[in-house]
């Protein structure tokens, strides 16, 4: 059995548990470190203990999947708060060389973020001074980068000068100094790739924009990557919390000798060309980056494709994109004229009726699933036929998660045999896997519906508006009432399952351990079990649906 030793970006479910759930639906083993050494939010993980754990576990491993942010800084949020020197960072990266010395055939797949620069003032995940100067630091980066790329107008020069006057010098030096250390770590990661220490490297841009510190650093890293002749082994594109899933899918494909083709179908003609909120490039370019990094590629046609990726896309980008916190009536006018959900659902119905592996990337709305589309698909009986779904947080988070799941499902469906072939002991029509692995796949699919549609699109908004005030709590601070609020969320999520998902499986969907990992409303964690489900093959339901 292929074994992967895994160091996650942080301890939240999206980073620690999602890759584990993907592994459970395959015959690959994924070893993850204990929660006790991973830190929590602003408290960094124990990097020394992590390094020692990694060295021990790697002795019997074939691959290492490593977040350098965790290995060096102790997690994603500590990467924005640390006071490390270059020497400190190099010392912590030395464990990668030691891994290769101990086990030269170990393949290391790593990722390290380009640190985000939120466009708003909040110290929730940033240094304390970001509450006062966050917006100004964002604009400072925006105009600095734009000035390098293009000439600023006289008005922009005036605004830029005013921003500089508002930011205290010690704040600016602290922020830019930390960014330089982080950029140094990314440059060092490229050098480790050139040495052959890192076999594949993703440098995701966390919550970035058209101009700013992140795109400025991205260009420098892309130039260095080309100078080091690493174009085939380094990817730089928008993302963050989904990269563990992406690299797991890549390792899965490598271990199987599988090169899947995914056909991409949009709900909007303009969709491929829109720049999603929190990103710096068109949606279609991002999708190509996610596919390639996951070990797949974009097919020219649905005919012969291993899977169909249905992309519920916006018709407008950036700040005009809808959020789940908005009412349907408040969406940009393009959602009513340039997105055709009925045609999109009809196309999906045909693909499902043909027995295709169909996945849905729900990126038309930020921070949750598109309830309008999901209700339509539920009414038409198509949700039970999908093999994979995601619609959480950013476009990049969604894409990386659903593509990873789709790649795995396509392999086991045996739809594509052009690259990987069919295993000798596998009957026609699919590669063998256990009932437990099939159940894990369906459980993760339902998990996504519960979290992305149930929690992010519906329950979170409801609880924030109607429950938190009664407890004297806020979105980012639960005022010592976390157990009570978690109990309300659990009740509402179970009601959502009963009302929206009960007909999608012959068994029961049971939720347990519903919790808020960072004592705030933004993310949720829970356990989901399928009990008494005798219909684990989604293609069976989809064909029946198409005939009806």
Secondary structure, 3 states (H helix, E strand, C coil): CCEEEEECCCCCHHHHHHHHHHHHCCCCEEEECCHHHCCECCECCCHHHHHHHHHHHHHHCCEEEEEHHHHHHCCCCHHHCCCCCHHHHHHHHHHHHHHHHHCCCCEEEEECCECCCCCCCCCCCCCCCHHHHHHHHHHHHHHHHHHHHCCCCHHHHHHHHHHHHHCCHHHHHHHHHHHHHHHHHHHHHHHHHHHCCCCEEEEEECCCCCCCHHHHHHHHHHHHHHHCCCCCCEEEEECCCCHHHHHHHHHHHHHHCCCCEEEEEECCCCHHHCECCCCCCEHHHHHHHHHHHCCCEECCCCCCCCEEEEEECCCCCHHHCEECCCCHHHCCCHHHHCCCHHHHHHHHHHHHHCCCCEEEEECCEECCCCHHHHHHHHHCCCHHHCCEEECCCCHHHHHHHHHHHHHHHHHHHCCCCCCCCCCCCCCCCCCCCCHHHHHHHHHHHHHHHHHHHHHHHHHHHHHHHHCHHHHCCECCECCCCHHHHHHHHHHHHHHHHHHHHHHHCCCEEEEEEEECCCCCCCCCEEEEEEECCCCCCHHHHHHHHHHC
